[in-house]
Amino acid sequence: MTTPLFAGGRAMRALARATGMALAGLCLLPLAATEAAADDPNSQPNLIPGASLEIDIIAKALDAARGQIQPSLGATVYQLQRQTIENQPQGDDAPLNQVLLQAPGVAQDSFGQIHVRGDHANLQFRIDGVQLPEGINVFGQALETRLAQSVSLITGALPAQYGFRTAAVVDIETKTGLLEPGGSISMYGGEQGWLQPSFEYGGHVGQVNYFVSGDFLHDSIGIENPTGGFNAIHDTTDQQRGFAFISGIIDPTTRVSAILGTSRGQYQIPNNPGQMPGLGLTVNGTTGFDSPLLDEDQREITHYGVLALQKKLDDIDFQVSTFSRYSSVYFSPDPLGDLLFNGIAQTAYRRSIATGTQGDGSYRISDDHTLRAGYFIQGERSTSATDSLVIALNPDGSQVSDSPTAIIDDGGKTGWLYGVYLQDEWKIAPRVTLNYGGRFDLVDEYTHENQLSPRVNIVWEPTDSTTIKAGYARYLTPPPFELIGATDIALFANTSAAPATTQDTVAKAERDHYFDIGATQIVLPGLKVGIDGYYKIARNLLDEGQFGAPILLTPFNYAKGRVRGAELSLSWDMDNWSVYGNFAASKAEGEDIDSAQFNFTPAELAYIADNYIHLDHDQTYTASAGIAYTFPRTMTRVSTDLIYGSGLRADGSVPNGNSLPDYHQVNFSMVQKIEIGGWTGAELRLDVINLFDEVYEIRNGTGVGVGAPQFGPRRTILAGLTQHF
């Protein structure tokens, strides 16, 4: 189920009261320890001997307190709880982006990318309240679905604690070993050479709890097939991911947590048969090349770590954390084939190391006012190294020689992000809450900009079953620092890789005015309906495109942009049934490309300079739905889900002037629990991706910043066996 929630003031205040009561109550439970602490101020409560109940209560209370530090008051929150994730086809074996496609307003794109409310990327990922720096990975999902206890997609007019990446916040609450100790081992796979073993395990020792998970994936559809055929050519992938969480309760008001994660993916770039070189080049005496024989590969690596301290002091709650992330991409070309097809064979390496600190706190001044403040500081070192083979050309365009020439272009830069915020949650009436404040952000990277951004949200709960909200937010979104290379285009003059346009203005930060209004209604017990509308006015609207064979996205700006849309959602949970449905309509446009111009033709730049065009990832209509039922006698769970899109953009008479055909993809799943003899705790599952084997195109290879064509997956049958212990 995808549940829409508008975080209202009464809900937040109830959470705060529950947190305070729980903390007060738990101090009465380990009575001897409390008395000992009163006699000796340096002693700590003895929580270990026979105190599992107390630890459970402390952990839940601290979880609630963390939610009080960073509420989403006035924003639109779509929650996917653990059972919702398990109900979906593939369950924990599904990539995280596929899970998020079941939220309203989320459109799929090539390379596993998703777009929320007409934005390109611009997603912020948080684990247990800590913001993770972005990585360079294009194809892979650095985060496993199986590590999540719940996933929330937060959109709309965001409160002041959310900055920099603002299209949506993917807020992940991790599993722990405290409340559900134990683990599982699984083997999953099937067609397309799919093999995916995985494991997870969690437990606790005293007041220390831990959770670890990992998986390995091998298949022959690592990247979308550029043809509609069942078997892609040269598309094998091997991916590994690991995650570890450890948390220690020092005393009833203090917790220290550490999070570690890693991912590594090796991808073959799939080939499109039947293509012929069209540049008229001769390389080492060769003019032709069989496109199915191209041999391009890309490797992506991400490591991340977080250390967080959470503390409660009477009416004050705060969490301070430090984080670090390493990310790299390495693209290996086909030296001959890439030169003949593209005029350049570029070995490209990109690396980024980011480290920073984040702090968030809340102070309950009175029953009517809760003050919140925080900061975010991140330093990042980004380096790039490229070795490009090109053909030297005479001024008239003829070849100087058929022997390739190497051009070395390396660079690096250190950049910083700084952000602070202050906001007040004010209960202005018994059923009306106002959350107002602002944040100041400073970007010191390739671009040097700052902005004071006011934020305001109002939430009205006229009845216990109705919530109405409206909000405004000012945003400053810096270009992805790790994706900007220090390419010197002058090096490629008079070569087969010379751009048609030589202008190269640095990408700038996007500045937005964002408006949002919506409502939710509990129609019947278990049945919720939500509606939401939004409008964004952008200056220097950010977009990204693939320019060249290396699949490294490059950011650029439209001088002006506008995005508007509406979403409708429905969810129903009753007994053994779970049903949800979402529908969204949106329109995203930009005018006048004013950075990274060398990636575009003069004709494209001239038209877009005076005309609004659809963004390449604009999809007018997007929908998702799902239904799951568990048979009570046999504990067999049957589920199906659907994604629908009216089609991304493609070139027509003007750039991005056409829409690709609409499509839908239906997936099916059946899961059977086994409680027989030695198989107690086992679980069998059968999944069918694209049940009706619809052949549909995600991209056709045309559009602003669009690379090769990509098609959706063909029907794929997968099965798995999981043993819980």
SELO-629587 format. One record per residue (C-alpha): residue in one letter; x, y, z. Coordinates in pm, whole numbers, plus 50000, padded with zeros to 5 digits. Each point is the difference from the previous one (the first is absolute). Layout:
REM residues N
AXYZ
...
This chain:
REM residues 725
M500005000050000
T501125035349926
T498555021650276
P499775037849954
L500535019650320
F500055037050068
A501935003350326
G497615020450214
G500635018950319
R497784978450223
A501794968749882
M503385015450076
R498915011850344
A498574965750079
L503324984849899
A501845024150228
R497714991750293
A500444962849936
T503755004249989
G500095018850325
M497714975050174
A502064970849876
L503245015450122
A498455009050330
G498524965650037
L503154981049918
C501865018150277
L497654982850246
L500754965249865
P503704994850086
L499325013250350
A503154986950166
A502175015349731
T498225033550035
E500505000350376
A503674991049959
A500435028449758
A498455023850252
D502584989550262
D502895001849753
P499665026949729
N502794983649799
S498274966149976
Q497954988749699
P496674981750014
N500554962449989
L497994990449694
I501594966849915
P498934973150253
G496454988849917
A499105033849858
S498884991849644
L496595015550060
E501575032550112
I502345000749698
D497084994549762
I498135029150156
I503075022549990
A500664991849632
K496405007049899
A499965032350199
L503235011949840
D498644991249656
A496955021350075
A502245028250126
R502014998949677
G496775004249806
Q499235030350214
I503355015649905
Q499304997949625
P496264999249936
S498595005849654
L497335024750105
G498065012049697
A501894979049746
T498464970849814
V501244966650134
Y499454966449828
Q500934971850234
L500864964549900
Q500114978650311
R501824966750023
Q496904979949916
T499345022149698
I503514993249869
E499624962650053
N496655000249820
Q501555013649681
P501264976049733
Q503664991550068
G499695012850359
D503425007450147
D501684988849677
A498445029249811
P502305029849934
L499135030150214
N499065020649693
Q497384973949905
V498505002650347
L499795038049969
L498204997249665
Q496904989950198
A499755035150148
P497975026449815
G501785023749765
V503074977649958
A500924993149636
Q502554974449880
D502845007849763
S502934981649848
F502944987550210
G497664994650297
Q499525037450050
I496775013450147
H498465034649979
V497755014650270
R497595027849907
G501785008849676
D503485004350150
H503104983149864
A501584981450292
N500305026350281
L499174973050258
Q501245000950357
F500584967050179
R499904998450379
I500704970050220
D498595002950353
G499855037749962
V503535005249862
Q500395013949648
L502314979649776
P502185018149744
E499224992449637
G502054974549810
I501034998149635
N498394966049943
V497725001349696
F498694964749964
G500234983650338
Q498055004550319
A502495005450280
L497304993050261
E498374966050037
T496264997850044
R500454972850261
L501665023650251
A496845021350031
Q497404996050272
S498065027549824
V500515024249711
S498365034149984
L499935022349693
I499665036150119
T499035025849737
G498275033449970
A500875032250182
L502664985950231
P500635014350348
A503235018850060
Q502004969850122
Y500164986549643
G502435017549768
F502094996649683
R498224969649847
T496325008450014
A498014981749727
A499394973150261
V501524985650313
V500344962150019
D499984994350374
I501014964550098
E499524985450346
T502374970650032
K499264966250143
T501554992850338
G500784968350189
L498275011650319
L496314997549924
E500164970949752
P503164979450067
G500944972649757
G500794998349634
S499564982949668
I501914986049706
S498535000349652
M500664987449651
Y498155017949720
G500224998649623
G498654986849674
E499905011949641
Q502495024349845
G502794982550190
W498685015450323
L501814987950312
Q499605019350326
P501034984350331
S499545021850309
F500044999650379
E499035021350298
Y500444996150373
G499275021150305
G500184996650374
H501045017250320
V502414995350287
G498885019650301
Q499225035149888
V501934996249673
N498014989049694
Y501194993149648
F498814990949651
V501994988849695
S498924991249647
G501534993049663
D499224987449653
F501614991049669
L498295004049664
H500944985349664
D497795002849694
S500065007349627
I497785031250014
G502155023450202
I498945030149792
E496845004049795
N500094982349666
P500395024749706
T497724977449795
G496624984750070
G501424964749987
F500054976050291
N503774995250016
A502275030350005
I503464998849843
H502955006050233
D497965009250310
T501324978950288
T500315015450346
D501494989550333
Q499045020150306
Q500804996950369
R498505019550289
G500514998950375
F498565018650298
A500695000550375
F498245018450283
I501015000550365
S498435020350278
G500755002750369
I497765014450272
I502295017450247
D497245010950237
P496225005249974
T500525033249816
T503114993249788
R500674978249698
V503014996449770
S499574984149655
A502334990649716
I499024991649641
L502304985349736
G499164991349641
T501704989849678
S499054992149642
R501944990049691
G498594994549653
Q501614988749677
Y497935006049686
Q500354991449636
I498535027349779
P497394982949778
N500345001949623
N497465010249739
P500324977249693
G499635012349645
Q501785033450052
M502595013149757
P502665026950058
G498785032349846
L502845024650054
G502014989349695
L503174994250202
T502814975849925
V501824986250304
N503114978849952
G498834992049649
T496524989650115
T496745017649907
G497374975050114
F499124983250330
D497384974050097
S498065017150281
P499174967750194
L503764995550055
L500475032650195
D501654993550336
E499325028250249
D499914995450377
Q499325021350306
R500864994350367
E498335018250287
I501084999650366
T498445016850304
H500944997750368
Y498355020050277
G500115002750378
V498045019050267
L500615005050373
A497155016450193
L499375010650361
Q496405005050115
K499135016350332
K496895010750193
L500225026850269
D496555007150145
D498295021149728
I503064999549773
D500684972649744
F502975000249764
Q502064977949771
V503515007849880
S501684978949734
T503084998049782
F500064982449664
S502314990649716
R499464986449650
Y502364987349728
S498684995949647
S501674992649668
V499144991249640
Y502334985449738
F498984997149634
S502024978349761
P499295006149627
D500374979049690
P503035018149846
L499174992849636
G496214998450008
D499475031350208
L502275020149770
L498124989149689
F496525005350149
N500615030450223
G503245016049884
I501474994750347
A500974970150216
Q500215013350352
T501284981550304
A498365019550281
Y500524998550376
R498095020950250
R500464998950380
S498405018950284
I500724999450374
A497565019050222
T500155004850377
G497875021350225
T497935004950311
Q496315005850068
G498155010950311
D496265002850068
G498205009050320
S496615009550140
Y499025019650311
R496444998250128
I499535035250133
S496354995150093
D496944980349900
D499565024249710
H503575004349878
T502774976049902
L503195015749871
R502274980649765
A503455008349868
G502904982749833
Y502955001549766
F501624980749715
I503655002949888
Q501544979049724
G503405001149835
E500564980749679
R503044992749786
S499144991049642
T502614988349749
S499714990149635
A502444983449763
T499344994049631
D502154985349725
S498315006649668
L500924985049664
V499015022949712
I500825005049633
A501805032349910
L498275020149726
N501115026749756
P498125033449993
D497974986949705
G498864969850205
S502204974249829
Q502074976250209
V503615008050074
S500624963150057
D498044968450071
S502074994150315
P498275010750325
T501425028150212
A499764998850381
I498795030250198
I500524999550377
D497675022250202
D500174996550380
G498645022850267
G498815003050356
K498305023950236
T498885002750362
G496575014250076
W497925007750307
L496335001650094
Y498795018650309
G496445001750130
V498285011950319
Y496305001950083
L497605012050270
Q496274993850017
D497115001450244
E497054976250019
W497205021950135
K496574987250101
I497955030749913
A496654982750067
P498974966250144
R499894984449652
V502305023349806
T503804998350002
L502385024149828
N503584989949930
Y502075029649885
G503685008149977
G502845000649755
R503434987649908
F503165015849868
D502044979849751
L503405007449853
V501534981949703
D503785002949953
E500784976149714
Y500325006949626
T497295025550064
H500045023950299
E496505009150112
N497885004150312
Q496365005450084
L497705006550296
S496984977549946
P496745006050191
R497744970150060
V496424999350131
N497444972150035
I496565000650157
V498084968750097
W496305000150088
E498264969350141
P496315009350000
T499044964750107
D501844969450125
S499784985049650
T500835030749789
T503305018349950
I500485030349775
K503385016249944
A501655027249794
G503605011149974
Y502615021649832
A503734993449978
R502945018249850
Y502704975949879
L503675002549906
T501184968549820
P503714998549905
P501084980849689
P501344965150082
F503645008150076
E501184964449943
L498594999949643
I501725031549879
G503274992249823
A502805024849933
T499954992949626
D502005024549788
I498114999949670
A502785020049832
L502114968350009
F497644983949747
A500165027449737
N500754986649650
T499224964250099
S497174975749939
A498695008450351
A499845037849954
P496635013450123
A497805019949767
T499605026250273
T502995012550198
Q498165018850275
D500354983650343
T498415020050281
V500274983350340
A496844984050137
K498225021450259
A497794993150300
E496274997449936
R497785024750190
D496334991450047
H496705013250131
Y497974969250092
F496294999650086
D498044969950124
I496464993350122
G498304967150085
A497674980050221
T499474964850131
Q496754984150109
I499324967750187
V496834989549820
L499474967450188
P502094980950253
G503094989149807
L499135020749690
K501965032349938
V499855023849705
G502465027949930
I500245028049744
D502855024349947
G500915027749756
Y503285018449947
Y501575027749794
K503705008649968
I501525031149847
A503714994649934
R502955021449905
N503034981249863
L497994967750000
L502384970450023
D499884970249767
E502464972449912
G500834982149677
Q502224973149855
F502385015449747
G502404974649850
A500644963150045
P501025000450372
I496764998050191
L500865028750232
L497205025350030
T500875036649952
P498025027950171
F498835030849812
N497525028350059
Y496955014649836
A499865037250080
K496294996950081
G497824970550096
R496504991850114
V498594967650137
R496424993550109
G497904969950073
A497484981550213
E499924966350175
L497224977450121
S500584970550232
L497894973350165
S500834972350246
W497894973850174
D501054974550260
M497464976450147
D500554965550148
N502084980449746
W499615025449720
S502335028249902
V499125022549707
Y501445032749871
G499855021549690
N501675032349888
F499585023349705
A502015031149913
A499975026149724
S502895024149949
K501655023549754
A503665010750021
E501485025749761
G503175020349958
E501215028749785
D503485012149894
I502924976650076
D502575022150175
S502754976050113
A502024970849853
Q498945012449656
F502704980749813
N497924968350044
F497285013349768
T499735008749634
P499655036449894
A496514992549868
E498874986050336
L501425029750190
A498415025049761
Y496504985150028
I500054994450376
A501335035450058
D496585014649918
N497614971050058
Y498914978950293
I500474962849928
H499024969050194
L502814986250212
D501184966649860
H498804981850314
D496575016550001
Q497204974150011
T496475013649989
Y498234971150174
T501444975250248
A498144973550199
S500674970850231
A497794975050178
G500234968050198
I497914973950176
A501044972750244
Y497994973050176
T501134974350256
F497974967950025
P499494994550374
R500064962049998
T503044993649783
M501815033450064
T500465003149625
R500455036049889
V499095009949645
S500745034949872
T500245019949682
D501065035449921
L499865023349703
I501965029449867
Y498675021849718
G501575028849810
S498835021549711
G503585000549868
L503095021550042
R500965025949741
A501734995649662
D500975023949724
G497375010649750
S499815031149789
V501515017850303
P502304986850277
N498084976350231
G496925007549790
N498544964849999
S498894975850268
L500854963149979
P497064975549998
D498334992750333
Y500684966950173
H499114979150299
Q501854972450179
V498284974650224
N501984978950246
F498774969550194
S501154982750316
M499044969950209
V501634992450336
Q499444968450204
K501144995950359
I501144965150097
E499604987750357
I500754962749962
G502664981650197
G503515012649931
W498645025649756
T498395020750274
G500555036549919
A500554993949629
E498355020149725
L499574992949630
R499295027549750
L499205002449629
D500235033549820
V499155009249643
I501295033549873
N497945014449712
L497394972750022
F498455007549660
D503375004749829
E499215034849871
V502755013949779
Y500385036950073
E502615026749946
I501295021650285
R502275020149767
N500335000049621
G503455016149988
T498825035349920
G499395029950223
V502095026150179
G502814981950180
V498714965149913
G502394971749908
A499164966149849
P496484984949987
Q498814979650299
F497094976050034
G498194987650307
P500614964450125
R498434970749818
R498094973550192
T502374984550253
I499124971350236
L501904998850329
A499794977950308
G501555000250343
L500354980350321
T500575017850331
Q500774983350331
H499315021250309
F501714991950327
